[in-house]
Amino acid sequence: MTPHPPHPFERVRPAEVREGRRRERERGPTGRAKPPPAAQAPPPVFRDPALLGVPGAGDRGAPMEAASPAGPSGRQPHAPGSASLLLWIKGKLFTWNILKTIALGQMLSLCICGTAITSQYLAERYKVNTPMLQSFINYCLLFLIYTVMLAFQSGSDNLLCILKKKWWKYILLGLADVEANYLIVRAYQYTTLTSVQLLDCFGIPVLMALSWFVLYARYRVIHFIAVAVCLLGVGTMVGADILAGREDNTGNNVLIGDILVLLGASLYAVSNVCEEYIVKKLSRKEFLGMVGLFGTIISGIQLLIVEYKDIASIHWDWKIALLFVAFALCMFCLYSFMPLVIKVTSATSVNLGILTADLYSLFFGLFLFGYKFSGLYILSFTVIMVGFILYCSTPTRTAEPAESSVPPVTSIGIDNLGLKLEENLQETHSAVL
């Protein structure tokens, strides 16, 4: 019997309806059938490498890693410890900022060396011993340049405004600076060279103590170690002087001479701390201008009192005048450049750096005054420089209280500024990585 087509009104079974709707969904709005989904890759099968005989394989169930250029034992190659240590030392101790600080400190040492050589020439060759007159010329140069510059400033930086507010403070600062220079030179007449060189280092711990309480500087262990190393270098230098026979003056009153050295070193520390405070909080021009003004007045008065007869007995000629000019220029350069170095480092680091000034004087004295050479001089210079580099390698912290009467900083001036900026850049770079 031939099957006839279904009648239009014949009831369609539900299974056929569901099948038709499913096919319409697969075709979509375009009426075309969708392609079959791509076959997914089977999940990776992790086998235990130990069962496969791979040497140095890990534990069972550990994920497999990319192949590495390991040796037969499977260990990763490591850089030698000595090479990494040298790279760390190079990056820590021989940065651009530390090298710049060393160069600036040695430039100041050469200025001090120039003042020592000219003074010794005046004393030994021409019998001229007038330290106050020499300092007076330096203060006059500071007055003519920096004090006059302050006189033409406007606003609160003007000379008259500064004198109205802080005149008595700068009188004390000028007195400390003048007397520090005078007492150290005068001490050579009473005590020995060894005592002066050793006791002059007393100013460094005094300076650190004043920086702790006045400038709120906070030191780390490395700084105390560095100071001890520098003082060890000074002791080596003194030992070299004794072995070389430079200890000729036995001193006629050692106790008075030692007291003068201690007072002079302490006054130097006071002057340097005040200098650091003014340079970093106020301005370099104000410090030099005020020191030039009151230093000229105080040294001029003291000059008339204590050195009038010595000046009158000088037999002037062009050589003596040239030595006075050379001394004044070296001292003027020292006073002009020291605030620049202190601004980017600190008064303590500057005083550690200029410990080499005596060694430079000794080296020049080998040719000018017939000194005997000793290998301990080289050792002393090396030890002092190692201590100086150690001190500069780590910046100090500042613990200034929240409520402080310190005026706001007008320009960036913090202890070892370059090192702190370098550390911040390294920390930022590490954070980005």
Secondary structure as GFF3:
##gff-version 3
##sequence-region A 1 433
A	DSSP	alpha_helix	14	27	.	.	.	ID=ss1
A	DSSP	alpha_helix	49	52	.	.	.	ID=ss2
A	DSSP	alpha_helix	81	93	.	.	.	ID=ss3
A	DSSP	alpha_helix	96	125	.	.	.	ID=ss4
A	DSSP	alpha_helix	131	142	.	.	.	ID=ss5
A	DSSP	pi_helix	143	147	.	.	.	ID=ss6
A	DSSP	alpha_helix	148	151	.	.	.	ID=ss7
A	DSSP	three_ten_helix	155	157	.	.	.	ID=ss8
A	DSSP	alpha_helix	159	187	.	.	.	ID=ss9
A	DSSP	alpha_helix	193	199	.	.	.	ID=ss10
A	DSSP	three_ten_helix	200	202	.	.	.	ID=ss11
A	DSSP	alpha_helix	203	214	.	.	.	ID=ss12
A	DSSP	beta_strand	217	218	.	.	.	ID=ss13
A	DSSP	alpha_helix	221	244	.	.	.	ID=ss14
A	DSSP	alpha_helix	254	281	.	.	.	ID=ss15
A	DSSP	alpha_helix	284	306	.	.	.	ID=ss16
A	DSSP	alpha_helix	308	312	.	.	.	ID=ss17
A	DSSP	alpha_helix	318	344	.	.	.	ID=ss18
A	DSSP	alpha_helix	347	353	.	.	.	ID=ss19
A	DSSP	three_ten_helix	354	356	.	.	.	ID=ss20
A	DSSP	alpha_helix	357	368	.	.	.	ID=ss21
A	DSSP	alpha_helix	375	393	.	.	.	ID=ss22
A	DSSP	beta_strand	397	398	.	.	.	ID=ss23
A	DSSP	alpha_helix	417	432	.	.	.	ID=ss24
###
